[in-house]
Amino acid sequence: MPFLGLWRANGGYDFALTVMCAAVPLVFAIAICLTGLWRDGPRSLLHDPVPLFALLYCVLFAFVNYPQWADLWGASRLAAPGIVLALLVVAKLRSSALRASYATLLALTVLAPLVEIWH
């Protein structure tokens, strides 16, 4: 079941921050990669396989076990490659509103370790 490890980490002191800074951007990364694949079609993977790589990485990370979701450091460290790859995909989309929304989510993800230091 996707995000089962995250739900097992529920009740931790940084659970809300982990959801906001790792899980939500991961879900958006999956949606953005699916949008990019849908828009360009499967033949586009011959020239640019990044949407498929990002989608596979994010989906596989959604199925990881509890220890990777137990703290914000581990979750943000493992979610970052998929989120950055999705940033490459969203840069090619035509919708400026979607690009701005994803940039905001990426900023939240980057700031998460700084917020954790102040805890």
N, C-alpha and C positions, 0 to 999 in steps of 0.2 A: 504494500500500500504506500503511495507517495507520502512523504513527510511524516511517516510513522515515527521515525527517530526524533523528529522535532517535537511531536506531541508527547513523546515520553519525557522530554526535557521540560515539559510544562510545569510551572511552579518554581522554577529557578529564578534567582534575583534579576537576571538579565534576559528573561524569556521574551518580553515585549520588544526589547531592543534587538534581539536576534531575529524575531519575526519581521520587524520593520526594516532592518538593515541587511538581512541575508535572504530570508524566504520570499518576501514580496518582490525584491528586484529579480530573484531567480524565476518567479512565476512570470513576471513581465518579460524577462529574457526569453523564456519559452514561447510566449505569445508573439514576441517580435520576430523570432526565428521562424515560427510557423507562418507569420504574415509575409516575411521575405521569401520563403519557399513557395507560398501560394501565389504571390505576385509574379515571381520570375519563372515559375514552372520547374519541373525536374531536369530539363535540359540545361538549365543554368548552372547546375552542379558540376558540369564539365569544365566551366571556366572559373567558378568561384565556389569551392566547397565549404567556405566558412559558415554559412547558415546551418548546414547539416552538422558540422563539427560542434558548433555552439549548442544546437538543439540536443544532440546526443549527450554532451557533457552535462548540460543542465538537467536533463531528464534522469540521467544516471545519478547525479548528485541528490536529486529529490528522493531517491531510494536508499540513501546511506543510513547506517545504524545510529543509535543514540550517542556513542562517544564523539562523533563528529559534530553533533548539534549541541553537546552538553555546555559548551561555552561559546561566547561570541567570537573569540579569537579563532577557534577552529572552523566555525561555520563561515566567517567572512573570508578566511584564508582560502578555503576550498571553493567558495562560491565566486570569488573574484575572477578566475579565468573565464568562466562561462559568461559572466556579466560583461567583461571587457570584450569578448568575442561578439556578444550581442550588440555592443556599442558600434562595432564595425558594420554590422548588418543594418542597424537603425540609421546610420549615417547615409546609407544609400536610398532610404525611403523618401518619398516625396512630401509626406506630411510634416510640416514644421512643428505642429502641435505635438505630434508623437515624439519627435526628436527632443523637444524641450522637456516633455514629461519624463522621458527616459534619462535625460541629463540630470534632472532633479533627483531621481532615484539613485543614479550612480553617485551623486554627491553625498547622499545619505549613507550609502555603503562605504564610501571612502572615509567619512567622518566617524563611523562607528567605533573603530579602535581608539580614537581620541576621546570619545565619550566614556568608553570603558576605563580609561586611565583615571578619570575624575571620580569614578565610583569608589 
